[in-house]
Amino acid sequence: MDTQFLIETLASDRDRKACDQGPSWLFLAVLAAGTTGVLFFAAIGLRPDIAYAIETARFIVKVVISGALAVAAFLAMRTLARPGASKRPPLDWLVLPGGLLMLAVAAELYVVPPNRWADSLIGTNYVMCVIAIVSLGTPLLIMFLWALHRQAPTRPALAGAMAGLASASVAAFFYTAQCPNDSPLFVAVWYSFASLILVAAGAFAGHRVLRW
């Protein structure tokens, strides 16, 4: 039997079963956002100066980057859930938020004097940042891995890694409303570090539970 035909047949069969047995990806995205929102407002809440922050460019850039990454990672995860999915296009979607972050960091380094770069990078609560993003993202990672388990990804570790990145970026999107550090340098280092924890966890879990 032709291998590609077999993969396409399995993909079609899994897609039909997914539609019959559980929620759609759109519903999953809404559920993930709603769950994270409830957890965020119940456990963390908005920063005291949120009214002022939303008028600043650095805060807006932080929100846009995390939101764009959340959408790109979720779409990449959804594509990788199907057998035979091409690896290149889903990963290309991550270029936009990555490029925006690099531009924001470059602008920060240009505007801020070199003697203040370390202060911008360290910020005031980097430990809380990492803990909050990982804590908010962990329930989403479990949810996304469950959804992927109902599909048939042929790259389980990569699909799991994208689930981790999607989880982290959704969590980061909400956490921006509490984090008092708006510096792109801070975001590039500590948000990325927290994301890498969930990406690594997702890749490991994906390799173990998504194989078929």
Residue frames as a rotation matrix with the C-alpha (Angstrom) as fourth column:
MET 1
0.575 0.818 0.000 0.00
0.818 -0.575 0.000 0.00
0.000 0.000 -1.000 0.00
ASP 2
-0.001 -0.553 0.833 1.21
0.444 -0.747 -0.495 3.50
0.896 0.370 0.247 -0.79
THR 3
-0.511 -0.298 -0.806 2.52
0.855 -0.078 -0.513 5.17
0.090 -0.951 0.295 2.39
GLN 4
-0.992 0.126 0.031 1.16
-0.126 -0.992 -0.029 8.61
0.027 -0.033 0.999 1.57
PHE 5
-0.295 0.938 -0.184 -2.28
-0.311 0.088 0.946 7.16
0.903 0.336 0.266 0.84
LEU 6
-0.047 0.215 -0.975 -2.21
0.758 0.644 0.105 5.37
0.651 -0.734 -0.194 4.19
ILE 7
-0.813 -0.318 -0.488 -1.31
0.568 -0.621 -0.541 8.58
-0.131 -0.717 0.685 6.00
GLU 8
-0.836 0.540 0.100 -4.07
-0.446 -0.773 0.451 10.54
0.321 0.333 0.887 4.26
THR 9
-0.085 0.825 -0.559 -6.58
0.060 0.565 0.823 7.80
0.995 0.036 -0.097 5.09
LEU 10
-0.258 -0.104 -0.960 -5.57
0.923 0.267 -0.277 7.85
0.285 -0.958 0.027 8.76
ALA 11
-0.982 -0.134 -0.135 -5.78
0.165 -0.951 -0.260 11.64
-0.093 -0.278 0.956 8.80
SER 12
-0.545 0.838 0.025 -9.27
-0.456 -0.321 0.830 11.61
0.704 0.441 0.557 7.33
ASP 13
0.059 0.553 -0.831 -10.40
0.443 0.732 0.518 8.95
0.895 -0.398 -0.202 9.77
ARG 14
-0.526 -0.329 -0.784 -8.92
0.850 -0.170 -0.499 10.77
0.031 -0.929 0.369 12.77
ASP 15
-0.974 0.181 0.134 -10.52
-0.168 -0.980 0.107 14.08
0.151 0.081 0.985 11.68
ARG 16
-0.178 0.967 -0.181 -13.95
-0.262 0.131 0.956 12.44
0.949 0.218 0.230 11.49
LYS 17
0.067 0.156 -0.985 -13.50
0.779 0.609 0.149 10.83
0.624 -0.777 -0.080 14.89
ALA 18
-0.833 -0.431 -0.347 -12.30
0.553 -0.644 -0.528 14.11
0.004 -0.632 0.775 16.41
CYS 19
-0.740 0.617 0.268 -15.43
-0.437 -0.744 0.504 15.88
0.511 0.256 0.821 15.16
ASP 20
0.130 0.860 -0.494 -17.65
-0.085 0.506 0.859 13.14
0.988 -0.070 0.139 16.58
GLN 21
0.185 -0.120 -0.975 -15.93
0.779 0.623 0.071 12.62
0.599 -0.773 0.209 19.92
GLY 22
-0.081 -0.323 -0.943 -14.97
0.910 -0.411 0.063 16.04
-0.408 -0.853 0.327 21.25
PRO 23
0.583 0.340 -0.738 -14.79
0.205 -0.940 -0.272 19.81
-0.786 0.007 -0.618 20.90
SER 24
0.785 -0.293 0.546 -13.49
0.531 -0.136 -0.836 21.57
0.319 0.946 0.049 17.82
TRP 25
-0.274 -0.956 -0.102 -10.20
0.930 -0.237 -0.280 23.46
0.243 -0.171 0.955 17.74
LEU 26
-0.353 0.225 0.908 -12.14
0.010 -0.970 0.244 26.75
0.936 0.095 0.340 17.79
PHE 27
0.752 0.658 0.052 -13.97
-0.098 0.033 0.995 25.67
0.652 -0.753 0.089 20.91
LEU 28
0.475 -0.665 -0.576 -10.66
0.866 0.470 0.171 24.56
0.157 -0.580 0.800 22.40
ALA 29
-0.519 -0.675 0.524 -9.14
0.588 -0.727 -0.355 28.00
0.621 0.124 0.774 21.75
VAL 30
0.047 0.636 0.770 -12.10
-0.335 -0.716 0.612 29.73
0.941 -0.287 0.179 23.41
LEU 31
0.876 0.279 -0.393 -11.97
0.209 0.514 0.832 27.30
0.434 -0.811 0.392 26.32
ALA 32
0.050 -0.948 -0.313 -8.22
0.950 0.142 -0.277 27.86
0.307 -0.283 0.908 26.76
ALA 33
-0.575 -0.234 0.784 -8.63
0.164 -0.972 -0.170 31.65
0.801 0.031 0.597 26.78
GLY 34
0.375 0.821 0.431 -11.59
-0.367 -0.296 0.882 31.47
0.851 -0.489 0.190 29.15
THR 35
0.750 -0.140 -0.647 -9.83
0.551 0.672 0.494 29.11
0.365 -0.727 0.582 31.55
THR 36
-0.312 -0.949 -0.053 -6.69
0.868 -0.262 -0.421 31.23
0.386 -0.177 0.905 31.65
GLY 37
-0.367 0.251 0.896 -8.73
-0.100 -0.968 0.230 34.39
0.925 -0.005 0.380 32.14
VAL 38
0.727 0.686 0.013 -10.59
-0.134 0.124 0.983 32.93
0.673 -0.717 0.182 35.11
LEU 39
0.509 -0.621 -0.596 -7.37
0.841 0.507 0.190 31.67
0.184 -0.598 0.780 36.70
PHE 40
-0.458 -0.740 0.493 -5.62
0.633 -0.661 -0.403 34.98
0.624 0.128 0.771 36.08
PHE 41
-0.169 0.445 0.879 -8.30
-0.350 -0.861 0.369 37.19
0.921 -0.245 0.302 37.63
ALA 42
0.832 0.508 -0.223 -8.89
-0.011 0.417 0.909 34.77
0.554 -0.754 0.353 40.51
ALA 43
0.628 -0.646 -0.434 -5.24
0.777 0.486 0.400 34.34
-0.047 -0.588 0.807 41.48
ILE 44
-0.418 -0.905 0.078 -3.34
0.907 -0.410 0.100 37.37
-0.058 0.112 0.992 40.17
GLY 45
0.549 0.735 -0.398 -5.41
0.672 -0.671 -0.313 40.29
-0.497 -0.096 -0.862 38.88
LEU 46
0.661 -0.204 0.722 -4.56
0.519 -0.571 -0.636 43.49
0.542 0.795 -0.271 37.05
ARG 47
-0.454 -0.858 -0.241 -1.60
0.851 -0.337 -0.403 45.71
0.265 -0.388 0.883 37.87
PRO 48
-0.023 0.499 -0.866 -2.54
0.755 -0.560 -0.342 48.86
-0.656 -0.661 -0.364 39.84
ASP 49
-0.265 -0.163 -0.950 -1.47
-0.253 -0.939 0.231 51.25
-0.930 0.302 0.208 37.07
ILE 50
-0.375 0.118 0.920 -3.16
0.720 0.662 0.208 49.41
-0.585 0.740 -0.333 34.21
ALA 51
0.712 0.701 -0.021 -5.04
0.552 -0.579 -0.600 52.55
-0.433 0.416 -0.800 33.11
TYR 52
0.516 -0.624 -0.586 -1.74
-0.573 -0.761 0.305 54.35
-0.636 0.178 -0.750 32.57
ALA 53
-0.351 -0.764 0.542 0.08
-0.117 0.610 0.784 51.32
-0.929 0.212 -0.304 31.16
ILE 54
0.113 0.461 0.880 -2.34
0.774 0.514 -0.369 50.77
-0.623 0.723 -0.299 28.27
GLU 55
0.959 0.205 -0.196 -1.44
0.065 -0.831 -0.552 54.22
-0.276 0.517 -0.810 26.98
THR 56
0.210 -0.962 -0.172 2.27
-0.643 -0.269 0.717 53.43
-0.737 -0.041 -0.675 26.69
ALA 57
0.399 -0.101 -0.911 3.92
-0.875 0.257 -0.411 51.98
0.276 0.961 0.014 23.59
ARG 58
-0.652 -0.752 -0.097 6.02
-0.686 0.640 -0.347 49.40
0.323 -0.160 -0.933 25.43
PHE 59
-0.510 0.553 0.659 2.97
-0.374 0.548 -0.748 47.86
-0.775 -0.628 -0.072 27.12
ILE 60
0.534 0.756 -0.379 1.07
-0.652 0.083 -0.753 47.70
-0.538 0.650 0.537 23.84
VAL 61
0.056 -0.611 -0.790 4.04
-0.887 0.332 -0.320 46.09
0.458 0.719 -0.524 22.07
LYS 62
-0.824 -0.373 0.427 4.30
-0.553 0.697 -0.456 43.50
-0.128 -0.612 -0.781 24.85
VAL 63
-0.078 0.897 0.436 0.63
-0.356 0.383 -0.852 42.59
-0.931 -0.221 0.289 24.50
VAL 64
0.591 0.306 -0.747 0.76
-0.785 0.002 -0.620 42.46
-0.188 0.952 0.241 20.69
ILE 65
-0.323 -0.811 -0.487 3.83
-0.853 0.472 -0.222 40.20
0.410 0.344 -0.845 20.64
SER 66
-0.841 0.013 0.540 2.44
-0.340 0.764 -0.548 37.73
-0.420 -0.645 -0.638 23.17
GLY 67
0.179 0.981 0.079 -0.94
-0.411 0.148 -0.900 37.69
-0.894 0.128 0.429 21.45
ALA 68
0.438 -0.084 -0.895 0.58
-0.895 0.051 -0.443 37.15
0.083 0.995 -0.053 18.01
LEU 69
-0.662 -0.737 -0.140 2.74
-0.701 0.674 -0.232 34.33
0.265 -0.056 -0.963 19.35
ALA 70
-0.509 0.555 0.657 -0.27
-0.342 0.570 -0.747 32.69
-0.790 -0.605 -0.101 20.99
VAL 71
0.567 0.757 -0.324 -2.18
-0.572 0.079 -0.817 32.67
-0.593 0.648 0.478 17.69
ALA 72
0.199 -0.575 -0.793 0.82
-0.911 0.189 -0.365 31.48
0.360 0.796 -0.487 15.65
ALA 73
-0.796 -0.545 0.263 1.72
-0.605 0.716 -0.348 28.69
0.001 -0.436 -0.900 18.08
PHE 74
-0.180 0.817 0.547 -1.88
-0.359 0.463 -0.810 27.51
-0.916 -0.342 0.210 18.33
LEU 75
0.676 0.417 -0.608 -2.23
-0.689 0.064 -0.722 27.35
-0.262 0.907 0.331 14.53
ALA 76
-0.208 -0.839 -0.502 1.09
-0.875 0.390 -0.289 25.51
0.438 0.379 -0.815 14.28
MET 77
-0.757 -0.017 0.653 -0.04
-0.463 0.719 -0.518 23.01
-0.460 -0.695 -0.553 16.91
ARG 78
0.269 0.950 0.159 -3.34
-0.443 0.269 -0.855 22.45
-0.855 0.159 0.494 15.12
THR 79
0.528 -0.123 -0.840 -1.58
-0.835 0.104 -0.541 21.83
0.154 0.987 -0.048 11.81
LEU 80
-0.520 -0.837 -0.171 0.91
-0.761 0.544 -0.353 19.42
0.388 -0.053 -0.920 13.33
ALA 81
-0.257 0.503 0.825 -1.95
-0.685 0.508 -0.523 17.44
-0.682 -0.699 0.214 14.87
ARG 82
0.779 0.608 -0.155 -2.73
-0.514 0.476 -0.714 15.85
-0.360 0.635 0.683 11.49
PRO 83
0.319 -0.669 0.671 -0.68
0.386 0.738 0.553 13.01
-0.866 0.082 0.494 10.00
GLY 84
0.036 -0.412 0.910 1.67
0.994 0.105 0.009 14.01
-0.099 0.905 0.414 7.22
ALA 85
0.928 0.325 -0.182 1.48
0.319 -0.946 -0.061 17.72
-0.192 -0.001 -0.981 8.06
SER 86
0.343 -0.830 0.440 4.31
0.509 -0.230 -0.830 19.76
0.789 0.509 0.343 6.58
LYS 87
0.191 -0.354 -0.915 6.69
0.965 -0.101 0.240 21.02
-0.178 -0.930 0.323 9.27
ARG 88
-0.688 -0.685 0.238 7.86
0.720 -0.685 0.111 24.17
0.087 0.248 0.965 7.50
PRO 89
-0.276 0.598 0.752 4.66
0.236 -0.717 0.656 26.27
0.932 0.359 0.057 7.08
PRO 90
0.717 0.585 -0.379 3.52
0.508 -0.066 0.859 26.03
0.478 -0.808 -0.345 10.74
LEU 91
0.167 -0.732 -0.660 6.95
0.906 -0.149 0.395 27.08
-0.388 -0.664 0.639 11.99
ASP 92
-0.593 -0.349 0.726 7.05
0.680 -0.700 0.218 29.96
0.432 0.623 0.652 9.49
TRP 93
0.394 0.847 0.358 4.09
0.429 -0.513 0.743 31.48
0.813 -0.139 -0.565 11.33
LEU 94
0.637 -0.194 -0.746 6.34
0.746 -0.090 0.660 32.07
-0.195 -0.977 0.087 14.33
VAL 95
-0.334 -0.837 0.433 8.56
0.909 -0.407 -0.086 34.47
0.248 0.365 0.897 12.37
LEU 96
0.120 0.459 0.880 6.20
0.285 -0.865 0.412 37.44
0.951 0.202 -0.235 12.82
PRO 97
0.966 0.251 0.065 6.09
0.020 -0.320 0.947 37.57
0.259 -0.913 -0.314 16.64
GLY 98
0.447 -0.875 -0.185 9.79
0.815 0.313 0.488 36.65
-0.370 -0.368 0.853 16.80
GLY 99
-0.271 -0.527 0.805 10.67
0.830 -0.551 -0.081 39.46
0.487 0.647 0.587 14.41
LEU 100
0.500 0.538 0.679 8.52
0.101 -0.814 0.572 41.96
0.860 -0.218 -0.461 16.33
LEU 101
0.937 -0.186 -0.295 10.29
0.314 0.077 0.946 41.04
-0.154 -0.979 0.131 19.56
MET 102
0.034 -0.987 0.155 13.72
0.979 0.064 0.192 41.46
-0.199 0.145 0.969 17.96
LEU 103
-0.137 -0.016 0.990 12.75
0.531 -0.845 0.060 44.89
0.836 0.534 0.124 16.61
ALA 104
0.819 0.503 0.275 11.41
0.024 -0.510 0.860 45.92
0.573 -0.698 -0.430 20.02
VAL 105
0.673 -0.655 -0.345 14.64
0.631 0.264 0.729 44.81
-0.386 -0.708 0.591 21.73
ALA 106
-0.224 -0.774 0.592 16.72
0.954 -0.299 -0.030 46.69
0.200 0.558 0.806 19.15
ALA 107
0.201 0.384 0.901 14.67
0.229 -0.913 0.338 49.84
0.952 0.139 -0.271 19.73
GLU 108
0.975 0.160 -0.157 15.07
0.173 -0.098 0.980 49.46
0.141 -0.982 -0.123 23.49
LEU 109
0.301 -0.942 -0.147 18.84
0.873 0.210 0.440 49.12
-0.384 -0.261 0.886 23.21
TYR 110
-0.272 -0.367 0.889 18.95
0.773 -0.634 -0.025 52.20
0.574 0.680 0.456 21.00
VAL 111
0.381 0.557 0.738 16.83
0.040 -0.807 0.589 54.38
0.924 -0.195 -0.330 23.29
VAL 112
0.999 0.040 -0.023 18.00
0.022 0.040 0.999 53.24
0.041 -0.998 0.040 26.73
PRO 113
0.368 -0.924 0.104 21.57
-0.890 -0.382 -0.248 54.15
0.269 -0.002 -0.963 27.81
PRO 114
0.058 -0.414 -0.908 23.91
-0.192 0.888 -0.417 51.12
0.980 0.198 -0.027 28.08
ASN 115
-0.866 -0.461 0.191 24.34
-0.250 0.070 -0.966 51.63
0.432 -0.884 -0.177 31.83
ARG 116
-0.349 0.819 0.454 20.61
-0.839 -0.058 -0.541 50.92
-0.417 -0.570 0.708 32.29
TRP 117
-0.148 0.278 -0.949 20.40
-0.734 0.612 0.294 47.80
0.662 0.740 0.114 30.14
ALA 118
-0.825 -0.230 -0.516 20.97
0.117 0.824 -0.555 45.46
0.553 -0.518 -0.653 33.10
ASP 119
-0.823 0.566 0.039 18.21
-0.233 -0.275 -0.933 47.14
-0.517 -0.777 0.358 35.13
SER 120
-0.110 0.807 -0.580 15.78
-0.989 -0.149 -0.020 46.80
-0.103 0.571 0.814 32.22
LEU 121
-0.295 -0.078 -0.952 16.66
-0.480 0.874 0.077 43.14
0.826 0.479 -0.295 31.73
ILE 122
-0.914 -0.125 -0.387 16.43
0.239 0.605 -0.759 42.11
0.329 -0.786 -0.523 35.39
GLY 123
-0.098 0.939 0.331 13.35
-0.049 -0.336 0.940 44.16
0.994 0.076 0.079 36.21
THR 124
-0.374 0.031 0.927 11.70
-0.861 -0.383 -0.334 43.89
0.345 -0.923 0.170 39.60
ASN 125
0.074 0.498 0.864 9.95
-0.745 0.603 -0.284 40.50
-0.663 -0.623 0.416 39.75
TYR 126
-0.244 -0.224 -0.943 11.43
-0.915 0.375 0.148 38.07
0.321 0.899 -0.297 37.26
VAL 127
-0.992 -0.091 0.093 10.87
-0.121 0.907 -0.403 35.11
-0.048 -0.411 -0.910 39.58
MET 128
-0.303 0.953 0.027 7.16
-0.116 -0.008 -0.993 35.92
-0.946 -0.304 0.113 39.82
CYS 129
0.043 0.266 -0.963 7.05
-0.952 -0.282 -0.121 36.27
-0.304 0.922 0.241 36.04
VAL 130
-0.675 -0.389 -0.627 8.40
-0.596 0.789 0.152 32.78
0.435 0.476 -0.764 35.45
ILE 131
-0.930 0.338 0.146 6.22
0.126 0.665 -0.736 31.20
-0.346 -0.666 -0.661 38.15
ALA 132
-0.187 0.930 -0.316 3.05
-0.383 -0.365 -0.848 32.93
-0.905 -0.038 0.425 36.94
ILE 133
-0.027 0.158 -0.987 3.46
-1.000 -0.017 0.024 32.04
-0.013 0.987 0.159 33.27
VAL 134
-0.823 -0.316 -0.473 4.35
-0.344 0.938 -0.028 28.41
0.453 0.140 -0.881 34.00
SER 135
-0.834 0.538 0.120 1.50
0.110 0.375 -0.921 28.08
-0.540 -0.755 -0.372 36.51
LEU 136
0.005 0.872 -0.490 -1.10
-0.582 -0.396 -0.711 29.62
-0.813 0.289 0.505 34.19
GLY 137
-0.075 -0.106 -0.991 0.20
-0.991 0.122 0.062 27.66
0.114 0.987 -0.114 31.22
THR 138
-0.894 -0.380 0.239 0.37
-0.418 0.898 -0.136 24.19
-0.163 -0.222 -0.961 32.77
PRO 139
-0.186 0.882 0.432 -3.43
0.008 0.441 -0.897 23.52
-0.983 -0.163 -0.089 32.72
LEU 140
0.533 0.360 -0.766 -3.48
-0.702 -0.316 -0.638 24.63
-0.472 0.878 0.084 29.08
LEU 141
-0.442 -0.772 -0.457 -0.61
-0.894 0.421 0.154 22.29
0.073 0.477 -0.876 28.20
ILE 142
-0.782 0.229 0.580 -2.56
-0.046 0.906 -0.420 19.37
-0.622 -0.356 -0.698 29.64
MET 143
0.265 0.955 -0.129 -5.64
-0.136 -0.095 -0.986 20.47
-0.954 0.279 0.105 27.69
PHE 144
0.355 -0.185 -0.917 -3.71
-0.913 -0.281 -0.296 20.81
-0.203 0.942 -0.268 24.42
LEU 145
-0.753 -0.657 -0.023 -1.95
-0.653 0.744 0.143 17.47
-0.077 0.122 -0.989 24.86
TRP 146
-0.394 0.718 0.574 -5.34
0.076 0.648 -0.758 15.84
-0.916 -0.255 -0.310 25.38
ALA 147
0.581 0.624 -0.523 -6.57
-0.428 -0.313 -0.848 17.40
-0.692 0.716 0.085 22.14
LEU 148
-0.046 -0.694 -0.718 -3.46
-0.998 0.065 0.001 16.25
0.046 0.717 -0.696 20.28
HIS 149
-0.770 -0.240 0.592 -3.85
-0.378 0.918 -0.119 12.75
-0.515 -0.316 -0.797 21.69
ARG 150
0.177 0.922 0.346 -7.20
0.056 0.341 -0.938 12.53
-0.983 0.185 0.009 19.91
GLN 151
0.710 -0.043 -0.703 -5.44
-0.682 -0.294 -0.670 13.33
-0.178 0.955 -0.238 16.63
ALA 152
0.814 -0.463 0.350 -2.52
0.470 0.880 0.071 11.54
-0.341 0.107 0.934 14.98
PRO 153
0.744 -0.583 -0.326 0.59
-0.633 -0.771 -0.064 13.76
-0.214 0.254 -0.943 14.84
THR 154
0.860 -0.493 -0.135 3.50
0.355 0.766 -0.536 12.16
0.367 0.413 0.833 13.01
ARG 155
-0.278 -0.918 0.283 5.94
0.204 -0.344 -0.916 14.46
0.939 -0.197 0.283 14.82
PRO 156
0.509 0.660 -0.552 4.80
0.637 0.142 0.757 13.96
0.578 -0.738 -0.348 18.44
ALA 157
-0.120 -0.620 -0.776 7.69
0.948 -0.303 0.095 15.79
-0.294 -0.724 0.624 20.12
LEU 158
-0.925 -0.219 0.311 7.33
0.331 -0.867 0.373 18.82
0.188 0.448 0.874 17.83
ALA 159
-0.092 0.970 0.224 3.55
0.225 -0.199 0.954 18.85
0.970 0.138 -0.201 18.26
GLY 160
0.463 0.210 -0.861 4.02
0.857 0.141 0.496 18.68
0.226 -0.968 -0.114 22.02
ALA 161
-0.566 -0.742 -0.359 6.55
0.785 -0.618 0.039 21.51
-0.251 -0.260 0.932 21.89
MET 162
-0.750 0.370 0.548 4.06
0.108 -0.749 0.654 23.67
0.652 0.550 0.522 19.98
ALA 163
0.356 0.873 -0.332 1.45
0.506 0.119 0.854 22.82
0.786 -0.472 -0.400 22.61
GLY 164
0.099 -0.424 -0.900 3.89
0.974 -0.144 0.175 24.07
-0.204 -0.894 0.399 25.24
LEU 165
-0.881 -0.459 0.110 4.59
0.472 -0.845 0.250 27.25
-0.022 0.272 0.962 23.30
ALA 166
-0.320 0.853 0.411 0.89
0.168 -0.376 0.911 27.90
0.932 0.361 -0.023 22.75
SER 167
0.466 0.474 -0.747 0.22
0.773 0.192 0.604 27.35
0.430 -0.860 -0.277 26.46
ALA 168
-0.257 -0.685 -0.682 3.02
0.901 -0.425 0.087 29.67
-0.349 -0.592 0.726 27.51
SER 169
-0.914 -0.142 0.379 2.10
0.316 -0.835 0.450 32.45
0.253 0.531 0.809 25.10
VAL 170
0.077 0.984 0.159 -1.58
0.318 -0.175 0.932 32.41
0.945 -0.021 -0.327 26.09
ALA 171
0.465 0.021 -0.885 -0.49
0.884 0.033 0.466 32.58
0.039 -0.999 -0.003 29.73
ALA 172
-0.588 -0.770 -0.250 1.95
0.759 -0.631 0.159 35.38
-0.280 -0.096 0.955 28.92
PHE 173
-0.537 0.468 0.702 -0.76
0.364 -0.622 0.693 37.31
0.761 0.627 0.163 27.07
PHE 174
0.597 0.795 -0.110 -2.84
0.406 -0.181 0.896 37.46
0.692 -0.579 -0.431 30.24
TYR 175
0.341 -0.514 -0.787 0.13
0.919 0.006 0.395 37.98
-0.199 -0.858 0.474 32.55
THR 176
-0.545 -0.538 0.643 1.11
0.690 -0.724 -0.022 41.15
0.477 0.432 0.765 30.64
ALA 177
0.218 0.739 0.638 -1.84
0.116 -0.668 0.735 42.84
0.969 -0.086 -0.231 32.36
GLN 178
0.971 0.090 -0.222 -0.20
0.225 -0.022 0.974 42.33
0.083 -0.996 -0.042 35.75
CYS 179
0.237 -0.970 -0.062 3.52
0.969 0.231 0.085 42.39
-0.069 -0.080 0.994 35.02
PRO 180
0.797 0.069 -0.600 4.97
0.186 -0.973 0.136 45.84
-0.575 -0.220 -0.788 35.86
ASN 181
-0.256 -0.958 -0.128 8.02
-0.024 -0.126 0.992 45.24
-0.966 0.257 0.009 33.62
ASP 182
0.777 0.628 -0.035 7.28
0.016 -0.076 -0.997 46.47
-0.629 0.774 -0.069 30.09
SER 183
0.040 -0.858 -0.512 10.85
-0.791 -0.340 0.508 46.46
-0.610 0.385 -0.692 28.80
PRO 184
0.758 0.184 -0.626 11.31
-0.596 0.585 -0.550 44.33
0.265 0.790 0.553 25.65
LEU 185
-0.315 -0.931 -0.187 14.60
-0.649 0.355 -0.673 43.16
0.693 -0.090 -0.716 27.16
PHE 186
-0.569 0.193 0.800 12.75
-0.714 0.367 -0.596 41.79
-0.408 -0.910 -0.071 30.17
VAL 187
0.531 0.847 0.011 10.15
-0.688 0.439 -0.578 40.14
-0.494 0.299 0.816 27.95
ALA 188
0.468 -0.397 -0.789 12.77
-0.685 0.402 -0.608 38.62
0.559 0.825 -0.084 25.65
VAL 189
-0.599 -0.800 -0.046 14.66
-0.559 0.458 -0.691 37.02
0.574 -0.388 -0.721 28.53
TRP 190
-0.838 0.186 0.513 12.16
-0.420 0.379 -0.825 36.05
-0.348 -0.906 -0.239 31.23
TYR 191
0.306 0.946 -0.103 9.02
-0.785 0.189 -0.589 35.45
-0.538 0.261 0.801 29.19
SER 192
0.299 -0.279 -0.912 11.15
-0.761 0.508 -0.405 33.33
0.576 0.815 -0.060 26.87
PHE 193
-0.775 -0.625 0.091 12.67
-0.532 0.568 -0.628 31.43
0.341 -0.535 -0.773 29.79
ALA 194
-0.398 0.725 0.562 9.23
-0.553 0.299 -0.778 30.61
-0.732 -0.620 0.282 31.18
SER 195
0.532 0.609 -0.588 8.08
-0.825 0.218 -0.521 29.57
-0.189 0.762 0.619 27.71
LEU 196
-0.187 -0.703 -0.686 11.06
-0.751 0.553 -0.361 27.26
0.633 0.447 -0.631 27.27
ILE 197
-0.789 -0.047 0.612 10.06
-0.524 0.571 -0.632 25.39
-0.320 -0.819 -0.475 30.42
LEU 198
0.154 0.945 0.288 6.63
-0.442 0.326 -0.836 24.62
-0.884 0.002 0.468 28.99
VAL 199
0.472 -0.072 -0.879 8.04
-0.868 0.139 -0.478 23.93
0.157 0.988 0.003 25.51
ALA 200
-0.607 -0.770 -0.194 10.47
-0.692 0.633 -0.348 21.38
0.391 -0.077 -0.917 26.98
ALA 201
-0.612 0.462 0.642 7.70
-0.375 0.545 -0.750 19.81
-0.696 -0.700 -0.160 29.08
GLY 202
0.449 0.844 -0.292 5.43
-0.638 0.074 -0.767 19.66
-0.626 0.531 0.572 26.03
ALA 203
0.145 -0.483 -0.864 8.11
-0.894 0.310 -0.323 18.08
0.424 0.819 -0.386 23.84
PHE 204
-0.849 -0.484 0.210 8.91
-0.524 0.724 -0.450 15.46
0.065 -0.492 -0.868 26.47
ALA 205
-0.332 0.815 0.475 5.26
-0.307 0.382 -0.872 14.66
-0.892 -0.435 0.124 27.11
GLY 206
0.465 0.515 -0.720 4.49
-0.822 -0.052 -0.567 14.64
-0.329 0.855 0.400 23.40
HIS 207
-0.325 -0.690 -0.647 7.26
-0.829 0.537 -0.157 12.16
0.456 0.485 -0.746 22.73
ARG 208
-0.948 -0.081 0.309 5.86
-0.259 0.759 -0.597 9.88
-0.186 -0.646 -0.741 25.43
VAL 209
-0.431 0.871 0.234 2.08
0.114 0.310 -0.944 10.11
-0.895 -0.380 -0.233 24.97
LEU 210
0.316 0.605 -0.730 1.48
-0.617 -0.454 -0.643 11.19
-0.721 0.654 0.230 21.36
ARG 211
-0.719 -0.620 -0.314 3.33
-0.649 0.438 0.621 8.41
-0.247 0.651 -0.718 19.57
TRP 212
0.395 0.869 0.298 1.27
-0.598 0.489 -0.635 5.98
-0.698 0.073 0.713 17.48
